Amino acid sequence: MIKAILFDLDGTLINTPELIIESFKEAVNKNTEGYTLTEYEITNVLGQTLTKAFARFSESDEHLMQMIKTFREFSLNHKSFKLETYEGLIELLDEIKSKGLLTGIVTSKNKEVAFNNLRELGLIDYFDCIITHDDSSIHKPNPEPILIALDRLKIEAENAIYIGDHENDIIAGKNANVKTGLMGYSYRLNEATKHNPNYIFDNLLEIKKIV
């Protein structure tokens, strides 16, 4: 029986993949010479911490931090990208809360940015716990962030589901022994499907079928 629903944030609840991809491309193009990103590398950034995403391109710790700095500056200053949720999110969250289920966020974003996004979109009060990059020493696909969320919610793994948009979300969920759900609008649909999520949802409102 599902008692708690945990969500990834970017690409799952809020429509940020295009901004993340463009910020990633800007950071690599501006700070490396003659490197052409593959489509796999471009979409793979959606499920990574920034440190891991840029580590393969960095020549030193200083170079790594410069790429992350460029990424964050581009993300903050590129105003043509509007921060918005995917359709149906509020209706879904209202339904989940009306049934007394617990909710949580497990994201690789840092705490400041994640909380700012949630506040800006009026979402923060919907969640019983919010686990960010700052809350764990190991990150997805390691299960630690999900296990921290389960501990805070006092929920057994068998009574929870983790829903995301990247194969790292599905792997982390399976490693934490929770059920897993994949959003069908994922940029990494083919890669993530190979890891056999329990559910694939075409849209957020389909999640209502399992609560």
C-alpha positions as CSV (number, residue, x, y, z in Angstrom):
1,M,0.0,0.0,0.0
2,I,1.4,3.4,-1.0
3,K,1.6,5.8,1.9
4,A,4.2,8.2,0.5
5,I,4.9,9.6,-2.9
6,L,8.4,11.0,-3.5
7,F,9.2,13.1,-6.6
8,D,12.3,14.3,-8.5
9,L,11.9,18.0,-9.3
10,D,13.4,19.1,-12.6
11,G,11.9,17.4,-15.6
12,T,9.3,15.7,-13.3
13,L,7.3,18.4,-11.6
14,I,8.7,21.6,-13.1
15,N,9.5,22.1,-16.8
16,T,13.2,23.1,-16.6
17,P,15.0,20.6,-18.9
18,E,15.4,23.1,-21.8
19,L,16.9,25.7,-19.5
20,I,19.2,23.1,-17.9
21,I,20.3,21.8,-21.3
22,E,21.0,25.3,-22.7
23,S,22.9,26.3,-19.5
24,F,25.0,23.1,-19.7
25,K,25.8,23.8,-23.4
26,E,26.8,27.4,-22.6
27,A,29.1,26.3,-19.7
28,V,30.9,23.6,-21.8
29,N,31.1,25.8,-25.0
30,K,32.4,28.8,-23.0
31,N,35.0,26.9,-21.0
32,T,36.3,24.3,-23.3
33,E,37.9,24.4,-26.7
34,G,36.8,22.4,-29.7
35,Y,34.5,20.0,-27.8
36,T,31.3,19.0,-29.5
37,L,28.7,17.6,-27.2
38,T,26.8,14.5,-28.2
39,E,23.0,14.2,-27.8
40,Y,23.5,11.6,-25.1
41,E,25.8,13.9,-23.1
42,I,23.4,16.8,-23.5
43,T,20.3,15.0,-22.1
44,N,22.3,13.0,-19.5
45,V,23.0,16.2,-17.6
46,L,19.3,16.2,-16.6
47,G,19.9,13.5,-14.0
48,Q,23.3,14.5,-12.6
49,T,24.7,16.8,-9.9
50,L,26.5,19.7,-11.5
51,T,29.9,18.5,-10.1
52,K,29.4,15.1,-11.8
53,A,28.0,16.6,-15.0
54,F,31.1,18.8,-15.5
55,A,33.8,16.6,-14.0
56,R,34.7,14.9,-17.3
57,F,35.3,18.2,-18.9
58,S,37.4,19.8,-16.1
59,E,41.1,20.2,-16.1
60,S,41.3,21.3,-12.5
61,D,39.1,22.1,-9.5
62,E,39.2,25.7,-10.5
63,H,38.1,24.9,-14.1
64,L,35.3,22.8,-12.7
65,M,34.0,25.6,-10.5
66,Q,34.2,28.0,-13.4
67,M,32.0,25.8,-15.5
68,I,29.5,25.5,-12.6
69,K,29.6,29.2,-12.2
70,T,28.8,29.8,-15.9
71,F,26.0,27.3,-15.7
72,R,24.4,29.0,-12.7
73,E,24.8,32.5,-14.1
74,F,23.2,31.5,-17.4
75,S,20.3,29.8,-15.6
76,L,19.6,32.8,-13.4
77,N,19.9,35.4,-16.2
78,H,18.2,33.8,-19.1
79,K,14.8,35.3,-18.6
80,S,13.3,33.9,-21.8
81,F,12.8,30.6,-20.0
82,K,9.7,30.8,-17.8
83,L,9.6,28.7,-14.6
84,E,6.5,26.6,-14.7
85,T,5.0,23.3,-13.6
86,Y,3.9,20.5,-15.8
87,E,0.1,20.5,-16.4
88,G,-2.0,18.9,-13.7
89,L,0.5,19.2,-10.8
90,I,-1.7,21.2,-8.4
91,E,-4.7,18.9,-9.1
92,L,-2.5,15.9,-8.4
93,L,-1.1,17.3,-5.2
94,D,-4.5,18.3,-3.9
95,E,-5.7,14.7,-4.6
96,I,-2.7,13.1,-2.8
97,K,-3.1,15.3,0.2
98,S,-6.9,14.8,0.4
99,K,-6.2,11.1,0.8
100,G,-3.8,11.6,3.7
101,L,-0.7,10.5,1.8
102,L,2.8,11.9,2.5
103,T,4.7,13.7,-0.2
104,G,8.4,14.5,-0.6
105,I,10.9,15.9,-3.0
106,V,14.3,14.2,-3.7
107,T,16.4,16.3,-6.0
108,S,20.0,16.8,-7.0
109,K,19.5,20.6,-7.0
110,N,21.1,22.5,-4.1
111,K,18.9,23.7,-1.3
112,E,18.8,27.4,-2.1
113,V,17.7,26.9,-5.7
114,A,15.3,24.1,-5.1
115,F,13.5,26.0,-2.3
116,N,13.5,29.2,-4.3
117,N,11.8,27.3,-7.2
118,L,9.2,25.8,-5.0
119,R,8.4,29.1,-3.3
120,E,8.2,30.9,-6.6
121,L,5.7,28.3,-7.9
122,G,3.7,28.2,-4.7
123,L,4.5,24.5,-4.1
124,I,6.5,24.4,-0.9
125,D,3.7,23.8,1.5
126,Y,2.6,20.7,-0.4
127,F,5.6,18.7,0.6
128,D,6.3,17.0,4.0
129,C,10.0,16.7,3.3
130,I,12.4,18.2,0.7
131,I,15.8,16.4,0.2
132,T,18.3,18.3,-1.8
133,H,21.9,18.0,-2.8
134,D,22.9,19.5,0.5
135,D,21.2,16.8,2.6
136,S,23.3,13.8,1.5
137,S,27.0,13.0,0.9
138,I,26.2,10.6,-1.9
139,H,23.8,11.3,-4.7
140,K,21.5,9.5,-7.2
141,P,21.8,6.8,-8.5
142,N,22.9,5.9,-5.0
143,P,19.7,5.4,-2.9
144,E,20.9,7.5,0.1
145,P,18.8,10.6,-0.7
146,I,15.7,8.5,-1.0
147,L,16.5,6.6,2.2
148,I,16.9,9.9,4.0
149,A,13.5,11.0,2.8
150,L,11.9,7.7,4.0
151,D,13.6,8.1,7.4
152,R,12.3,11.7,7.8
153,L,8.8,10.6,6.8
154,K,8.9,7.5,9.0
155,I,7.8,5.3,6.1
156,E,8.9,1.8,5.1
157,A,10.3,1.5,1.6
158,E,7.6,-1.0,0.6
159,N,5.0,1.7,1.2
160,A,6.6,4.4,-1.0
161,I,7.1,5.2,-4.7
162,Y,9.7,7.5,-6.2
163,I,8.8,9.2,-9.5
164,G,11.3,10.8,-11.8
165,D,12.4,11.4,-15.4
166,H,16.0,10.0,-15.6
167,E,17.4,6.5,-15.4
168,N,19.3,7.6,-12.3
169,D,15.9,8.2,-10.6
170,I,14.8,4.7,-11.5
171,I,18.0,3.1,-10.4
172,A,18.1,5.0,-7.1
173,G,14.5,4.0,-6.4
174,K,15.2,0.4,-7.1
175,N,18.3,0.5,-4.9
176,A,16.2,2.0,-2.1
177,N,13.6,-0.8,-2.6
178,V,10.7,1.6,-3.3
179,K,8.4,1.3,-6.3
180,T,9.4,3.5,-9.2
181,G,7.6,5.7,-11.7
182,L,8.8,7.3,-14.9
183,M,7.3,10.3,-16.5
184,G,6.6,9.6,-20.2
185,Y,7.6,13.1,-21.3
186,S,11.2,12.5,-20.2
187,Y,14.1,13.5,-22.4
188,R,15.6,10.2,-21.3
189,L,12.6,7.9,-21.8
190,N,14.4,5.2,-23.8
191,E,17.4,5.0,-21.4
192,A,15.2,5.1,-18.3
193,T,12.7,2.5,-19.6
194,K,15.5,0.0,-19.9
195,H,15.6,-0.1,-16.0
196,N,12.1,-1.4,-15.8
197,P,10.2,1.2,-13.7
198,N,7.0,-0.1,-12.1
199,Y,5.0,2.5,-13.8
200,I,5.3,4.9,-16.8
201,F,3.0,7.9,-16.6
202,D,2.1,9.9,-19.7
203,N,1.2,12.9,-17.5
204,L,1.0,13.9,-13.9
205,L,-2.7,13.2,-13.6
206,E,-2.2,9.5,-14.4
207,I,-0.5,9.2,-11.0
208,K,-3.9,9.6,-9.4
209,K,-4.7,6.0,-10.6
210,I,-2.3,4.5,-8.0
211,V,-3.2,6.6,-4.9
